[in-house]
Amino acid sequence: MTGCVFQRGDIYYIRLKYQDFTGKLKEKWVSTGLKGRGAKRQAQQMIDQIMKDYAYLERNEDKRSMLFSDYMKHWQIQQKDHVELSTYEGYITYFDRHLIPYFEKKKLTVQQIKPYEIQQFIEYKLHGGRCDNKPGGLSRDMISKLVSLIRHVLDYAVMVGDIDVNPAVRVRIPPNR
């Protein structure tokens, strides 16, 4: 991945060039929000961090060692051309608000995900763990949707040979009490 600073209008952007998961060369433009005197120098100092933030876009020959949170981002991007726009927008919400923040903190690779980790996620979301900081947990319907997305991501990992067995298959959401 490479990054360069460009100015569009008054704002400085960082253009990332990378090879995606299919092997295609792609570009991504990231706004720095910077403008005015000294902004170009500040933008150049941001390149390394922005490249780290968007590293999940780049082709990684060994996805087995990829963090599960990055693997979910990879799967989400793969789905963009295969689902309706409204479905994809829902994926963005579910991943960005619930799944990625939780699993990013865990720092687990896709190979390290076991039923126990997914069950911990379910318990966390059932008994709190809301992104809006309201009391109580998420509804079982919402948790079912989140677990279904985890299953889809891990089904994909099995299909492409990154893991042997989908650990989400053995996970159950506890019934209402």
For each residue, the residues with C-beta under 8 A, 3 or more apart:
1: 16 17 18 51 54 55 57 58
2: 16 17 18
3: 14 15 16 17 47 48 50 51
4: 14 15 47
5: 12 13 14 15 32 40 43 44 47
6: 12 13 14 15 29
7: 10 11 12 13 40
8: 11 13
9:
10: 7 35 36
11: 7 8 31 32 33 34 35
12: 5 6 7 32 34 35 39 40 42 43
13: 5 6 7 8 29 30 31 32 43
14: 3 4 5 6 29 30 32 43 46 47 50
15: 3 4 5 6 27 28 29 30
16: 1 2 3 27 28 29 30 50 51 54 57
17: 1 2 3 25 26 27
18: 1 2 25 26 27 28 54 57 58 59
19: 23 24 25 26 58 59
20: 23 24 25 26 57 58 59 77
21: 59 60 74 77 78
22:
23: 19 20 59
24: 19 20
25: 17 18 19 20
26: 17 18 19 20 57
27: 15 16 17 18
28: 15 16 18 54 57
29: 6 13 14 15 16
30: 13 14 15 16 50 54
31: 11 13
32: 5 11 12 13 14 39 42 43 46
33: 11
34: 11 12 39 42 43
35: 10 11 12 39
36: 10 39
37:
38: 41 42
39: 12 32 34 35 36 42 43
40: 5 7 12 43 44
41: 38 44 45
42: 12 32 34 38 39 45 46
43: 5 12 13 14 32 34 39 40 46 47
44: 5 40 41 47
45: 41 42 48
46: 14 32 42 43 49 50
47: 3 4 5 14 43 44 50 51
48: 3 45 51 52
49: 46 52 53
50: 3 14 16 30 46 47 53 54
51: 1 3 16 47 48 54 55
52: 48 49 55
53: 49 50
54: 1 16 18 28 30 50 51 57 58
55: 1 51 52 58 70
56: 66 70 73 74
57: 1 16 18 20 26 28 54 73 77
58: 1 18 19 20 54 55
59: 18 19 20 21 23
60: 21 63 66
61:
62: 65 66
63: 60 66 71 74 110 157 160 162
64: 109 110 111 162 163
65: 62 109 111
66: 56 60 62 63 70 71 74 109 110
67: 70 71 103 104 107 108 109 110
68: 71 72 103 106 108 109 110 112 113
69: 72 73 99 100 103 104 106
70: 55 56 66 67 73 74
71: 63 66 67 68 74 75 110 153 157 162
72: 68 69 75 76 95 99 100 103 149 153
73: 56 57 69 70 76 77 95 100
74: 21 56 63 66 70 71 77 78
75: 71 72 78 79 152 153 156
76: 72 73 79 80 91 92 95
77: 20 21 57 73 74 80
78: 21 74 75 82 156
79: 75 76 82 83 88 91
80: 76 77 83 88
81:
82: 78 79
83: 79 80 87 88 91
84: 87 88
85: 88 89
86: 89 90
87: 83 84 90 91
88: 79 80 83 84 85 91 92
89: 85 86 92 93
90: 86 87 93 94
91: 76 79 83 87 88 94 95 149
92: 76 88 89 95 96
93: 89 90 96 97
94: 90 91 97 98 99 145 146 149
95: 72 73 76 91 92 98 99 100 149
96: 92 93 100 101
97: 93 94 101 131
98: 94 95 101 102 125 131 138 146
99: 69 72 94 95 102 103 146 149 150
100: 69 72 73 95 96 103 104
101: 96 97 98 104 105 131
102: 98 99 105 106 121 124 129
103: 67 68 69 72 99 100 106 108 121
104: 67 69 100 101 107
105: 101 102
106: 68 69 102 103 117
107: 67 104
108: 67 68 103 112 113 117
109: 64 65 66 67 68 112 113
110: 63 64 66 67 68 71 113 154 157 162 163
111: 64 65 162 163
112: 68 108 109 117
113: 68 108 109 110 117 118 154 163 167
114: 117 118 167
115: 118 119 167 168 170 171
116: 119 120
117: 106 108 112 113 114 120 121 167
118: 113 114 115 121 122 147 150 167 168 171
119: 115 116 122 123 171
120: 116 117 123 124
121: 102 103 117 118 124 125 146 150
122: 118 119 125 126 143 147 171 173 174
123: 119 120 126 127
124: 102 120 121 127 128 129
125: 98 121 122 128 129 130 137 138 142 143 146
126: 122 123 129 137 138 140 143 173 174
127: 123 124 137
128: 124 125 135 136 137
129: 102 124 125 126 137 138
130: 125 133 134 136 137 138
131: 97 98 101
132:
133: 130
134: 130
135: 128
136: 128 130
137: 125 126 127 128 129 130
138: 98 125 126 129 130 142 143 146
139: 142 143
140: 126 143 144 173 176
141: 144 145
142: 125 138 139 145 146
143: 122 125 126 138 139 140 146 147 173
144: 140 141 147 148 173
145: 94 141 142 148 149
146: 94 98 99 121 125 138 142 143 149 150
147: 118 122 143 144 150 151 168 171 173
148: 144 145 151 152
149: 72 91 94 95 99 145 146 152 153
150: 99 118 121 146 147 153 154 168
151: 147 148 154 155 166 168 169
152: 75 148 149 155 156
153: 71 72 75 149 150 156 157
154: 110 113 150 151 157 158 163 166 167 168
155: 151 152 158 159 166
156: 75 78 152 153 159 160
157: 63 71 110 153 154 160 162 163 166
158: 154 155 161 162 163 164 165 166
159: 155 156
160: 63 156 157
161: 158
162: 63 64 71 110 111 157 158
163: 64 110 111 113 154 157 158 166 167
164: 158
165: 158 169
166: 151 154 155 157 158 163 169
167: 113 114 115 117 118 154 163 170 171
168: 115 118 147 150 151 154 171
169: 151 165 166
170: 115 167
171: 115 118 119 122 147 167 168
172:
173: 122 126 140 143 144 147
174: 122 126 177
175:
176: 140
177: 174
